[in-house]
Amino acid sequence: MTIGFIGIGIMGRPMAKNLIKAGYRLVVYDKFTKFDDLTAMGAEGASSNKEVASKSDVVITMLPNSPQVKEAILGEGGVTEGIASGKIVVDMSSIAPAVSREVGEALKAKGVAFLDAPVSGGEPKAIDGTLAIMVGGDQKIFDTVKPILEKMGSSVVLVGDIGAGNVTKLANQIVVALNIAAVSEAFVLAAKAGVDPAKVFDAIKGGLAGSTVMNAKVPMILDGNFKPGFRIELHIKDLQNALDTAHNLNVPIPLTANVMETLQALKTDGMAADDHSAIIRFYEKLAKIEVRK
């Protein structure tokens, strides 16, 4: 089986590498980024999305947002111009669910199956192949590509029809953002009160307040390490998709709107490329204290 991989960024590059290591033949392309390291590992480089599609049984896209996915798949020189009937496209980008359904319908008209399969876990889990992958689409198609997805993730779950994967990802991103904001408020309070934040972490991480988010982000905060595993600007994108989707469904999500404004403030302060753990810097600025070891 030949897999096409479009989008060789922070997440796509290690995901593609894991597929190569698993023994799959890859054809790769990225409009903006070189992929010499992947061709050195044995992947075939392509010159367009169309070429990738023409040489692949399954095409995976891992792109920043809805417009890039639509361009890569439906645009001029895109996947739809090169892919044959009976093949499969799996979009692993985090995009608007409505766009997933639009792309799925366009591919269906060409006899091509489609899954939306966004991921959670950031760069570290992309590197070690332990991403959480939430999938929308047909059970039979899911069963066909599940072994491929399992080379990139430790949790691969079919959650519903096309679009359901990205609805699930939006729910995930709301929980993550609000969790980081809650951690930020709590640890700024502790530090301002003169209590060692590292000891607070040790005391509460095993209780009900403990979480995967806390375990991942508090050590980064204590070290003052805001090198991105997941950039603020990308979380803004995801929350905008969440807000748009919620508004279309008449679902109020006020806490999400609040943390969105926090992220926007950090972007204005020049932190758009920082890790989303830098949410704490918003609270640190207000309280005039830093939470560090």
N, C-alpha and C positions, 0 to 999 in steps of 0.2 A: 504493500500500500504506500502511495506517495501522498504526503501531506504538504499542502501549501501554507505558508505562514506569512501574513501581511501585518506589519507593524512591529518593528524591532526597537522598542523603547525600553524604559526601565523595567517594565514587567515582561514584555514580549521576548526580549533577548534571553533571559534565563529560562523562560518557558520553552522557547525553541531549542535551547541547548539541552534541556532535559529530554525532549523528544528525540534528538539526535543520539544522545547517550543511551536511550532505550532501544535504539536500532532502527528507527524509522528513517525513511528517505525523505528529506525536506527540500522544497523549493521555496526560497525566501525573497521578500522584497519589502523595501521601505522607501517612500518617496523622499524622505528628508535625512535618513541616517545610513551610514555605511554599515555593512554586515560582513566585513572581511573575516572576522573571528568565526562566524558561522560557516562560511565557505571553507575556512581552514579546517573545520571539524568534519567536513564532508558534505555540507549542504550545497545545493545548486543555487546560484544567484540568478534572479530574473530581472528584467528591465521594466516590467509593468505589472499591474494587478491582473490584467488580461492574460499575460503569459503565465503567471502563477496558476491561474484557474485552468488554463488549457493543459497543464502538465500534472494536475493533482486529482486525486480521488476525493479528498476532503480538504477544504480550504478553511483555515482558521484566521480570523481577523482580531487584532488586539490594538485598538486605536483610541484616541483621546475622548471623542464625544460623537454625538449623533451625526453632525455634518460630515465628519471624516469617514464614518462608516458608510453613509449614503454615497459619498463620492467614490470610495474604494470599490463598493459593490455594484452600485447602480449607475455611476458616472461614466464619462467617456474614457475608454481604455480600461474599464472596470471588470470586475469578476463576471458579471452577466454576459459580457461580450466574448469571454473565453471558455466558460464552463459548459460542460455537456450535460444533457438530461440524465438523471439518475445519480448525479453526484450530490455531495453534501457540503453546505456552508455552516460553519459554527462561529458565531460572533461572540467573542469573549470580552468585548469592550463593555464598559458601564455606560449605558445610554438610556434615552427615554423609552419606556415600554411601547409607546405608540409608534416610534420609529422601528423598533424591532418587528412589530406586526406589519408595518408597511414594507419593510425589506423582505419579510417572509412571504408576503403575498406576491411581490414582484418575482421572487425566485420560484415560487410555486407555479407561476404562469409559464416558466421555462422548464418545468419538470424537475426542479432542483429542490431538495429538502433543506430545511433551515432549523437551526437551534439557536436561541440566545442563551449564553452561558457565562455571565459575568462572574468575577472572582473576588474573594476577600482574603486578605493576609499580607498585602504589601510586598515589597521587594524581597525581604528575608524569606518569606514562605514561597515566593516564586523561585528563588534560588534553590531552596532545598526540596521543592516539589511537594509541599504540604498545603497548598492553597485550598480554601473552601470554594467549591464550584457549584453554583445554583443554576439549574437548567430549565428552560421552557421549550416545549415542543412535543413531538410524537414519541411514544414509548419505543416503537421499533427502531426509529432513528437514534434515539438516546442509547439503546442497547448496542447499536452498531459502533458508536463512537466512544462509549464509556471506557473501554480499555485505553484509548488514547488520552482521555481526560485524566484517567487515574495515574498517568505518568507525570502529570503536572499538579495534581491535588490529592490530598488525603481524604477529603470528603467530597463526593460527587452525588448530588441529589437532584432528581427530576421533581420540580415543584408544581408543574402545570403546563398549560398550553403556551405557545409562543407569546412572549412578553412577560410571562410569569417569572422568568429568571431575573429580569431587570426590576420588576416590582419587588422581588425578594431582596435584590441588592440595594434598592432605595431604602427599604426597611432596615437593612443592615447598616447603611451609612448614617441613618438617623440615630440608631442606637449607639454607634461608635462616637459620633460627634457629641451627643449629649453626655455620654459617659466621660469623655475627655474633659468636657466643660465642668461636670460635677467634680471630677478628680481635681481639676484646677482650682475651683472655688475652695474645696476642702483643704488642700495642701497649702494654699496661700493663707487661709485662716490659721492653720496650725503654725506655720512659720511666723506669722505676725504675732501670734500669742507666745512665741518663744519656745515652741516645742520642736524638737529635732524631726524634720520631715522624713528622714530615713527610718527613724524608729517608729513613726506613725505608720509608714508603709509596712514595716515588719509586723506591727501589731494588728493591722486590719485586713491584710491581704488574704488571710486564711478564714475570715469570717464572711458574713453575708455581703459585705461591701466589696469583697474581692471579685476580680474579673480578669479575663484575658487582656482586656484593654489596659487596666491598671498595671498588670504585670509587665506588659510590653512598653508602656509609655512612662511610668514613674521613674524607672532607672535612667531613661534618656533625659528626663527633666532634671533629675538630681545631678547628672553629669553635665548639664548645660549643652547637651548634644541634640541639635535640631536638624541634623543632616537628614534629608528626606528619605523615608521609606514610602511615605505617601504625602504628597505635597498639598499644602493648603489650597492652592489654586484648583487642584483636582477635586478636593472635597467641596469646594464652592460649586464646582460644576455638578457634582452629584446631588447636592442639596437643592440646587436650582431645579434639576430634573424632578426631585422629590416634591418641591413646592408646586411646580407646574402640574404634575400628575395629581397631587392632592386637590389643588384648586379645581381642576377639570372634573374631579369626582365629588366636589363639595365636601371635602374632608378638611376641617381646620387642623393645622399642625403648628400651634403657636410657639412651642419650645424650639422646634426646628427653625422657625423664622428668627427667633432670638439668637441662636447660635450662628445662624447665617450672617447676621449683622456683626457678630464678633469676628468671624472669619474675614468679612469685608474690611473691618477696621485694621486687622493685621495685614491684609493685602495693601491697604493704603499706606501702612507704615513700612512697606518694603519687604514683607515676609512671605510673599506669595509662594516662593520656592522652598520655604522651610517645611519641615515635617509638621503634620497637624497637631503633634504634641505641643507645638508652640502656642496653642490656644492659651496655655497658662501664662504666656507673656502679656496677654491682654489684662488678666487679673493682677499680675505682678505690677504692671504699670499703674493700675488704679490704686493698689494698696501700697505702692512704693516699697516693695520688698521683693527679693528673689528667692525662689525655692531651690536651694542647691545643697550639696553635701557640705 
